[in-house]
Amino acid sequence: MKVVDPNDRVTLVLNKYLEPFAVCTARAAIKHLITGKAHGIDAADQIYPWSQDTDSLSDINWESVNVSLHDDQSALRSSNKTYAIPTIIRCNNHFGIKASKDRGVSLRRCYKIYKGVCQYCLKHIPYSEATKDHCYPKSRGGSNDDFNIVLACRKCNNKKGNQYPILNVLGKDVKPRISSHNGVFIPDEDIMRSEWKKYLFLS
């Protein structure tokens, strides 16, 4: 882990729909975690709270530092312990960009945008075999918004399940091409981290 200054901007902030809208300091990130306003996303793209959730069977949490960490994971040090700071946090309330009810993409529009090509097997499929798939699974907190939807054939959609991230047959990340809002927050290049790019729609 890499110990940082509490005022260093090291954490990408996502709203509850996984849309980026800010970069916060290490101090702010840990404050949001401790107060329960946000959960941290670890190196394996799993979302965990600061301390053990009494409603969950999992004992993985940021306070115990038993989450998956990046090699250069930001950290804050107290007099007797080093705490990992997540490089991405997801807010648990509605601040940031809020999704509206009319933002869903129709199957017909999705089919047209992807030109009838399944984004996993990369085969052209008939409309009758087409489905909309949540790139970041709904069961793991993914939204129904346009920018989280890709075209998939029924076979690939069933096979994928709730895996994330997932690669296509060429071994490349599957990325949605649809964006339903006018702008995506892009942080300064000097603080950009590689794991942020998938949330910023950058290659």
N, C-alpha and C positions, 0 to 999 in steps of 0.2 A: 504494500500500500504506500501511497505517496501523501505525506502529511502536507496539508495546505493551510494557508491563512484563513481564518473564519470569514474574511471579507472577499475572498477570491470567488469569482463567478464560475462555478463548476457544475451546476446542475440544470439540465433542461427541464422546464416545467410544462407538463401536458394537462389539459383539462380532462374531465371525466370521459370525454369522447376520444381521448388520445390525440387531440389536436395541440400542437405546440403553440405557446403564446408568450413565453418569457424564458430567461435564464436567471437563476437566483444564486445567491451566495451560499457557501457551505453552512454558515450559521442559520440562514433562513430555511435551507433544506432540512436540517436536523430539527429545527423548531416545528416545521410543518409535520414532520414524521411523528415527533413525540406527542404533539397535540392531537394527532389522528386526522388532521386535515388532508393528509396525503399519504400514499404508500410508495415505497421505492421499487423500481424495476431493476433487477440484478442482471448480471452478465449473461444469464440463460433466458432473458426476457420473461422472467417470472415476477409477479407482483406480490410484495410482502409488506406487512406492517412493521412499525418500529419494535413493538414487543409482542409476545405471544398473545394471539387472539383466543379468548376463552371459548368462543363459538366454533373454533376450528380445531381439527385433529392434528394439524401441522404445528410443529414447534420451531419452524424456521422463521427467523426474524432478524431485523437489522441490529437490534441491541445485542444479540448474542453473536453477531458477526459469523453466522453459519449459512449465509447466502452465497451464491456464486459471485465471485469478484473478478474484475478486470485486473490485468497485471499492474496497471498504473492507477488503481482505484484511489480516488480522493479519500482522505481521512483527516479527522481532527483528533488531537491528543489531549487527554486530561492528565492529571498528575499521576494516575496509575493505570490508565487504559487508553487504547487507541480505538476509535469508532470509525467504521467505514461510512462514507457519505455516498448515497446513491448518485450516479451521474444523470439519472432520469427519475423524476417523480411524477405520479399521476394524482391529481387532486380528486378528492372524494365529494366535492360539491360542484355547484354550477357556475363558478366564475371562469372567465376566459371566454372562448368562442362557444356559444351555446347552439346546439343543433335544433332546428325547427322541424315541425312535423312533416313539412312538405319537401324534405330534402332527399327522399328516397329515389333511387334510380329504377326505372322499369326494366323488366327483362328484355323487352324489345329494344330499348335504347342501349342497354348493356351489350346486347348481341351486335348491334350496329357499330358501336364504338370499337369493339374487339374484332370486328369483321368476321364473326362466327367462329373464331379460333379459341379453343380451350387453352387457358393460360398455363395449364400444368402439363398436358401431353402434347400441346402445340398442334393438334389436329383440327382441321375444319370439321365442324359438327352441324348437323341439321338443327333447325330451331326447336324441333320437338325433343331433342336431347339436351338442350341448353338449360343451365341453372345459374343463378347468382350465388356466388360464394363469398363469405366473409373472409377476407385475407387474414386479418387478425381475428381469431375465432370469437364469436359472440359469447360462448361459454367462459371465455377468459377476459371478458370486459370489452370486447370489440363492439363498435356501434353499427347501426344500419345505414350510416351515411354513405354517400356516393364514393368518397375517397377510400372506403374500406371494402369495396365490392369489385370482384373480378368475374369474368365469365368462365364457367367450368362445365365440362360434360358431367353427366350424372355419375359415371364410373369414378372419375377423378375426385369429384366432390365427396362421394361416400368414402373413398379411400383416404382422403386427407384427414377427415375427422376434425379434431381440435388441435392439430399440430401447428406450431409456429416457431420459428420461420419455416417455410417450406420452399423447396427448389423445384424448378420445372425439369423436364427430361434432359435439358442441356446443362443442368447443374447451376442455373442462375436463379437469383431471387425473383419471386413473383411480386410485381409491384403494380398497384392499381394505376390506371391512366386517367381516372376521373377525379376532378376536384370541384367541390360544390361551393367553395368560397373564393373570393377574389384574390386573396393573398395568403401565402404561408409565411409564418414568422421565420426569419433566417437570422441566426446569431452571427456575431462578428467572426471572421475567419480565424483570428488569433486564439479564440477559445473553443473552436469547433472540435468536437470529438467524433470519432468514426461511428460509434454506436448511435449517435443522434440522427445520422443521415437518413435512416429508413423512416423516421417520423417526420422528416423535413422533405421527403420525396426527392432526395439527392442521391445520385449514384455513387 
